[in-house]
Amino acid sequence: MYIFGGYEQLADCFSNDIHKLDSSNMMWSLICTKGTPARWRDFHSATIIGTKMYVFGGRADRFGPFHSNNEIYCNRIKVFDTDTNSWLDSPPTPLLPEGRRSHSLATMENYIYWCGYNARLNRHFHDLWKFDPVSFTWKKIEPKGKGPCPRRRQCCCRVGDKIILFGGTSPSPEEGMGDEFDLMDHSDLYILDFSPSLKTLCKLAVIQYNLDQSCLPHDIRWELSAMTTNSNISRPILSSHG
């Protein structure tokens, strides 16, 4: 297991170190890397396919490892080769998503990146991007159906041909300020289905075209209601409910 970057609490600074855990003896080691490393950062995503680790996004500082309130959000992928312990030079890509932190990453043939937050833009995202590590190109995905609202800090995982997204935080509509201390927690769940069944496609059509549901079986109407009703558990973090 490899760990890259993060925020070192005791040193009060960002990190761009790589540590490796050998699961056979549960021993940690600090890797001495070659090449130009990725910038110091936290709240990024990193995953390994084959022998390479791909790092995207996160929060860094313009002037170095220490936080000076000059945050930057890199939108280029950095690649680390675990065979040679080297950071590789990445080719330029013509189409790039906005830099962000606290986003989600899932691997579905190619990488999938979802949601996130950029403090310099004061913007939460709910866009969906696919990255191809072979051609080193990005493609924006426009899935059918109603997706999550702009958010960060959500949980995202792959189950078979589906990617499941749960929770996260976004600006509270009660206050509308949208700063770090004016967020609301979500308890909603979204499923991105890459191989939808005919039943799922029919339900999406009923929702999209607002078709009459009175003749449908009770279980189908319940599923349609669940797909279109917001959770009443979602609430502002600083609400009176605790």
HELIX and SHEET records of a PDB file:
HELIX    1   1 LEU A  198  GLN A  208  1                                  11    
HELIX    2   2 HIS A  218  THR A  228  1                                  11    
SHEET    1   A 3 TYR A   2  GLU A   8  0                                        
SHEET    2   A 3 CYS A  13  ASP A  22 -1                                        
SHEET    3   A 3 MET A  27  LEU A  30 -1                                        
SHEET    1   B 4 SER A  45  ILE A  49  0                                        
SHEET    2   B 4 LYS A  52  PHE A  56 -1                                        
SHEET    3   B 4 LYS A  78  ASP A  81 -1                                        
SHEET    4   B 4 SER A  86  LEU A  88 -1                                        
SHEET    1   C 2 ALA A  60  ASP A  61  0                                        
SHEET    2   C 2 GLU A  71  ILE A  72 -1                                        
SHEET    1   D 4 SER A 104  THR A 107  0                                        
SHEET    2   D 4 TYR A 111  ASN A 118 -1                                        
SHEET    3   D 4 ARG A 123  ASP A 132 -1                                        
SHEET    4   D 4 THR A 137  ILE A 141 -1                                        
SHEET    1   E 4 CYS A 155  VAL A 159  0                                        
SHEET    2   E 4 LYS A 162  PRO A 171 -1                                        
SHEET    3   E 4 LEU A 183  ASP A 193 -1                                        
SHEET    4   E 4 ARG A 235  PRO A 236 -1                                        
END                                                                             
